[in-house]
């Protein structure tokens, strides 16, 4: 007979490991802790149109390696933040594509998670995301003496 807390006769089956849900504050802290790494601009655009890239923020990775992984693993955070920053261009049901800006070629490089292959375990702790400040919600905003400071000119 099954009671409270009992498994009811079912055996525990191994669970499939899926992507961890990354938290904005945690990834922002990781981004800020990587002082010597290069920040790459990231952007999104709606898939079904030939729209322009909308810059959403920056990503960093330890050792400045695998920017594709940094963008792909944080794509949910990037998409959520893009909807906050650009609510009229990126609607809730819009399908978006992600990219990082390559300074050398001055081109946006599209990232598709299906092209990544095997990603090392624990990579989430070696990457970070900082979104553009959104004063309307307070996301990614820095305050000094009770006033919002503008970090976009210095860091973007």
Secondary structure, DSSP 4 states (H G I P E B T S, - for coil): ---TT--TTPPPPPPPP------HHHHHHHHHH-TTSPPEEEEEEETTS-PPPEEEEEEEEGGG--HHHHHHHTHHHHHHHHHHHTTTTS-TT--EEEEEEETTTTEEEEE-GGG-----TTGGGGEEEEEPPBTTTTBT-EEETTEEE--HHHH-
